[in-house]
Amino acid sequence: MDWITEILNVTWNFIVLFLNENIPLVVGSVKAVIIAVAIMSVVPALVWLERRLMGRFQVRLGPNRVGPFGLGQPMADTVKLLFKESIIQSSADKFLFHLAPAVVVITAIAAFAVIPFGEPFEVFGQTIEMWGANVNSGILFVFAISGMGIYGMVLAGLSSNNKYSLMGGLRSSAQMISYELTLGLSALSIILLTGSLSLVDMVRAQETYPFILVQPLAFLLFFIAGIAETNRAPFDLPEAEQELVAGFHTEYTGMKFAMFFMGEYINMVTMSALVTLLFLGGWNAYGLPVWPIVSFAVKVFFLLCVFIWLRSTFPRIRYDRLMTFGWKILLPLCLLNLMVTSTVKVIWFP
């Protein structure tokens, strides 16, 4: 049995040597898996929270039969969608039809890779950073990856060979491109104040006070554009049942149908995290005796509740008014705010 012991010793020494020489790679891989699993696990909880809160806001009952407080309802829905038959019409483009929901989910998860949610800490002499990657141009990475999610919705509408789906896909592309301008210009005001594109640097620049105090208009514009970017009510025109049946995902069933909503809820979390990082101080607790990650989570949770509150309160607006609001109101206000911020920055803080 000595040869077995020798093989085990050699294998163990190889593993230890590999880990010692590739600690950043191993830690990065572990963090990537944890972030991906955590962000996907949030989706069922967020679905349950939305149903319960909407029930409260609209003075009716939410899910309350499957498990205590309806906690088993998301699991029941998941099982139903997993076993539901996946139907693809014969005239659809099969490859693009399958690719579209995957693009939506993958881009939604990838955008969260550069979101920092706490201060680094030491473990066994190693510094563990509370983010997937600290990219120097982190905010540009988020905008670029989340913008690619548009392709998933357009491909879904195009590949379905359905005029209602195609119209929903075109609405998605026009709406997201329009409101991305507002989103980027609002964030540009914060970039001017910090002089950095790194999300970590933006949070550390707010250690004294959150930027919402000096950029309230940018905060309001960014948040409104974020609601439109995530296709949430009252800006959920790509899924308008009155005229488009269900929009770009009309022909989808089963888990492929659920993947579109999974991407939408993950985008909600990402957008809430972005608002927290840019305007609410990120993980800074401002003297409160709480852990940084708890401070960050509470702010994100509050913004998610606001998303649900708005859906429960406001009706869906007309599509022409949606585009008019984006191009004729939000965009000029963004340019005005950016001009004022630039002027103040040059005159008072050269």
N, C-alpha and C positions, 0 to 999 in steps of 0.2 A: 504493500500500500504506500511505500515511500514515494513512488513515482507520482501517485495522485496528489500527495501532500506537496511535492515539488511543483507540480503544475498549478496548484492553487496558489502557492506562494508567488510564483512567477506572474500569474494573472493579477494577483492583488498588487504586487509591486508595479506592474504596468499601469493599472488603473490609478494608483496613487501618483505615479510620475506624470501621467497624462493630465490628471486634475491639477497638479501643482503647476504645470507649464501652460495650462489652458484655462485658468480660473476665470478670466473675463468671458471667454466663450461659453463655458459651462453655466456661469451665473446668468449671462444674457439669455441663453436658451431656456433656463428654468423660469426666468422672469417672463419671457415671451409666452410660455405655456400657461403660467399662472394668470397673466393678464387676459389671454384669449379665453380661458375657461371661466374666469371671473366675470368678464363682460358678457359672455353668452349666458351665464347663470343668472345674471341680473334681469334678463328679458322676461322670464315667467313671473318673477316677483313684481316687475314693473307693470305687466299686464294685469295682475291681481290688484295692485295698488290703484291703477287707473279705473278699474271697474268699481272698486269700493268707493273711491273718492267721487267719481261721477254719480254714483248712487246717492251719496250725501249731498252733493251740490244740487242735484235735481230732485231732491226729496223723494227718493225711491230706494228700493232695496238693491244692493249689489249682489254678487255671488255669495250665497250663505247656506247652501245645501250640501255641497261636496266637501266634507271635512269641516273642522271648526272654522268659523268665519269665512267659509268658502275657499280655504287655503288649498284644497285639493283640486279646485277647478282648473288652474293652469296645467297641472299634470294630466287631468282627464282630457283637456284639449290637445295636449301634446300626443298622447296615445291615439286619440282619434285621427289626428293629422298624419301620424306615422303610418297608420293602417288604411287610410283612405286611398281609394284608387286614383292613380295619376293618369289623367286623360290628356292625350295630345291629338288635336285634329289633324287629319291627313294632309291638309294644305299648308301646315305650319313648317317653318324651317327648323328641323329637329335640333341641329347643333346650337344655333343661336337661342332657341327656346330653352334648352338646358343651361346654356352659359349665362343668361341674363340674371337669374336669382343668385348664382354663385358670385357674379361680379358685385352685386349689391351688398352681399354679406361680407365678402373678403375685403372690399374697400372700407366698409364700416369698421371692421375690426382693426385693419392696418392703420387707420387714422388715429387710433388710440395709443399707438406704440410710443409716441413722443409726448404724451400727456403726463406731466409730473404731478404726483399727488401726495408728496411729503418730503421732509428733509432726509438726506442720507444719514445712515447710522452704521456703527461698527459692529461686526460679528467675526470673532476669532481673528482679529487683526485685519480683516478685509472690510472695505467701505462698500456698503450695499446702497445703491441709489434707488430711490423710489420712483423710477420711471424706466420704460423700456430702453430708450435711447435719448441722450441729450444732444439733439441735432442743433447746430448753430442757427439754422433757419427753420426752427421747429414749426412756427406758425405757417410758414409757406408750405411745409410738408403736409400739414393738416388740410390746408385749403386745396392743395393739389390732389391728394388722395381722395378726399371727400368729393371733390369735383368729378372724379372718375366714376363715382356712383351714378352719375347722370346716364352714362352709357348703358348701365344695366337696365334702367327703365325704358330708354329709347329702344334698346334691342328687344325687350319684352314686347313692346307695342308693335315693333316692326315684324318680328318673327311670328307673331300670332296670326297674321293674315286676317285681321279683324279691324274694321274701320274705327270702332270705338276704342279698341286697344291702341291703335296707331295714333288717334287723336289724344289719348291720355299720355302717350309717350312724348308727343310733340309739346304738349302743355308742360310736361315735366322739364324738358330741356329749356324751353323759353323762360319758365318761371325761375329755375335754378340759376341760369346764366344771368338773368336780370338782377336777382337778389344777391348773387355773389359779388356784384359790384359794390353794393351797399355794405356787405359784410367786410370786404377787403378795405374799403375806404374808412370804415369805422375803426378797424384794427390799426390802420395806418397812423391814427392819432396817438395810439398807445405806443407804437413803434417810435414815433417822434419823441415822446416823453422819456422812453428808456434808452433809446439809441441802440437797440438790439432786437434781433429777430428770434432770439432764444426764449422759449416760454419760461425756463428756469430763471433767467435774468429778469424777466418781466415780473415774476412773483417776488424776487428779492428786492426789486425796486419799490415794492409796496409794503415794506416792513414797517414804515411809519404810519401810513394811511392808505386805504384802497383808492384806486384811480376813479372809482365811481363818483367820488367827491369832487374831482376836478374835471371829469368828463361825463357828466350825467346824460348829455345829449347823445354822445357816442355810444354809451351803454344802452340807451333806449333803442337807437337805430340798429345796433348790432343784435340785440335780442329779438327785435321784430324780424330782421332779415334771417336770423337763425330759425325762427318758427317757420318761415316760408321755405327755407332750405331743407328742412326736415319733412316737408309736406304735411305739416300738422294744421288742424283747424285753427283759425278760420281760413287758412291758405291751402287746404287739401283739394285743390281743383283738379289735379291729375286723377283723383279717385272719385270724382263727383258722380254719385249714383243717379242724380236726376237726369243727366244728359249723356253720361258715358257708361252706364251700367256699373262698372267698377274700374274703369280706366285701363291702364297698361297691364294689369294683372287679371283681366276678365277671363281669359282662357286657362288660367292656372288653377290647379287643384292640389290637395295634399300638402306635402312638405315644401314643395316648390312655391306654393301660395304662401305658406307660413314664412318662408325665407325673406320675402319682401318686407313683411312686418317686423321680422327679426332685425333686418337692416335699419328699418325706421326707428325702432326703439334704441338700438345701439347708437344711431346718430343723435337721438335725443340726449343720451348720456354724454356723448362727446361734445355736443354743443353746450350743454349745461356746464361741463368741465371747462370749456374754453371761456365762457362768460365769467366763471369763477376765477380763472387764472388771469384774465385781462383786466377785470374791473373790481372783483371782490377780494383781492389779496391772496388768492390761492389758499395755501395751507396756513397762512399767518392768522393767529388767533387774537392778536392785539390785546394781550394781557390776560385773556381768559385761561384758566388752568385746564386746558384740554390738549390732547396729542395733536400734532399737525395733521395727521391723516384723518382724524375725527373732525377737525375743523373743516377740512376740504370736503369730506363726505356730507356733512350737514348742509353746507352751502349748495352742493350739487343736488342733494335731495330736495331742498327748498325750491330750486329752479325747476326740477322735474314736476313738483306739485303745481307750480305756476303754469307749466305746459298743459297739465290736465285741467286746471281751473279755466284756462282760456278756451279749451275745447268744450267744456261744459257750459260756457256762458255765451259765446258769440256764434252767430250763424255763419255759414259759408258765404263768402262774398262772390260777386259776379266776376268772371274772368277778365273782362275789359277793365273793371275797376281795380282788380289786382295788379295788372300791368301799369295802369295809370298811376296807382299809388306808389309803385316801385320806381318808375322813371321820372315822374313829375313832382313827387313829394320827398321820398326818402333820398334819392340820389342828390338833388340840389342841397338838401339839409346836410348830407355827408360832406359835400364839397365846401359848404359854408363853415362847418365845424372844423374841417381840416385847415382851411385858410386862417381861421381865427387862432387855432392852436399853433400853427406855424409862425404867425405874426408874434404871438405872445412868447413863444420859445426863442425867437430871434432877438426880440427887444429886451425881455427881462432876464433870459437865461442864455446869453450868447456862449 
